[in-house]
Amino acid sequence: MAGRALAEAAQVFAAIGDKTRLHIVARLSNGRGLSIVRLTEGTHVSRQAITKHLRSLESAGLVKSGRVGRERIWQLKTARLTEAQLHLQRISAHWDAALSRLRAFVEEV
């Protein structure tokens, strides 16, 4: 199970590793859904490119969409980000423990 969870976390990190997708996640993090038109505002990225990035984020389980009238509204799904954060915390804890052991060893010598 841990291997699968890590593979899923890797999808999240890969998805937000792109600066445009990270910007989209940041824009959606306010909790309000946004249309592609709104997500494109203030950027130099085309609607088609934003759509492509949203599909990548959707594949990683980071966003979802729904129709409101004639528009498709995109929202952030925070559960996958929370899972990724937990993986980072575990990795950080392992590094902290390793560095503490190294420090103790060096101080003994």
C-alpha positions in Angstrom: 0.0 0.0 0.0 2.8 2.4 0.8 4.2 2.0 -2.7 0.9 2.8 -4.3 0.5 5.9 -2.0 4.0 7.1 -3.0 3.2 6.6 -6.7 0.0 8.7 -6.2 1.9 11.4 -4.4 4.5 11.4 -7.2 1.6 12.3 -9.6 0.7 15.2 -7.4 4.3 16.5 -7.3 4.7 16.0 -11.0 1.5 17.9 -11.7 2.4 20.9 -9.5 6.0 20.8 -10.7 5.0 22.9 -13.7 4.8 26.6 -12.9 1.6 27.2 -14.8 -0.2 24.3 -13.1 1.2 25.5 -9.7 -0.2 29.0 -10.5 -3.6 27.4 -11.3 -3.6 25.5 -8.0 -2.7 28.7 -6.1 -5.5 30.6 -7.9 -8.0 27.9 -6.9 -6.8 27.6 -3.4 -9.1 30.4 -2.2 -11.9 27.9 -2.2 -13.9 29.5 -4.9 -14.3 27.8 -8.3 -13.1 29.6 -11.4 -13.9 29.3 -15.1 -11.2 28.9 -17.7 -11.8 32.6 -18.7 -11.1 33.7 -15.1 -8.1 31.4 -14.8 -6.7 32.9 -18.0 -7.1 36.5 -16.9 -3.8 38.2 -16.1 -1.7 35.5 -17.7 0.0 35.2 -21.0 -1.4 31.7 -21.4 -4.1 30.8 -23.9 -7.4 29.2 -22.9 -6.4 26.1 -24.7 -3.2 25.8 -22.7 -5.0 26.4 -19.5 -7.5 23.7 -20.4 -4.6 21.3 -21.1 -3.1 22.1 -17.7 -6.4 21.6 -16.0 -6.7 18.2 -17.5 -3.3 17.3 -16.2 -4.3 18.5 -12.7 -7.6 16.6 -13.0 -5.7 13.4 -13.9 -3.6 13.8 -10.7 -6.8 14.2 -8.7 -6.1 17.8 -7.8 -9.1 19.6 -9.5 -12.6 18.8 -10.4 -15.1 20.6 -12.6 -18.8 21.1 -12.9 -21.2 23.0 -15.0 -22.8 26.3 -13.8 -25.0 27.5 -16.7 -22.9 27.5 -19.8 -19.6 27.6 -18.0 -17.4 24.9 -16.6 -16.2 25.8 -13.1 -13.0 24.3 -11.8 -12.4 23.7 -8.1 -9.4 22.5 -6.1 -9.6 19.0 -4.5 -7.5 19.5 -1.4 -7.4 15.8 -0.3 -4.5 14.9 -2.7 -2.5 17.9 -1.5 -3.0 16.9 2.1 -1.8 13.3 1.3 1.3 14.8 -0.5 1.9 17.0 2.5 1.9 14.0 4.8 4.5 12.2 2.6 6.7 15.3 2.8 6.3 15.4 6.6 7.3 11.7 6.8 10.4 12.3 4.6 11.3 15.4 6.7 11.0 13.3 9.9 13.3 10.7 8.5 15.9 13.3 7.5 15.7 15.0 10.9 16.3 11.7 12.6 19.2 10.9 10.3 20.8 14.3 10.8 20.4 13.9 14.6 22.2 10.6 14.5 24.9 12.1 12.4 25.3 15.0 14.8 25.5 12.7 17.8 28.1 10.6 16.0 30.2 13.6 15.1 30.0 15.0 18.7 31.2 11.6 20.0 34.3 11.7 17.8 
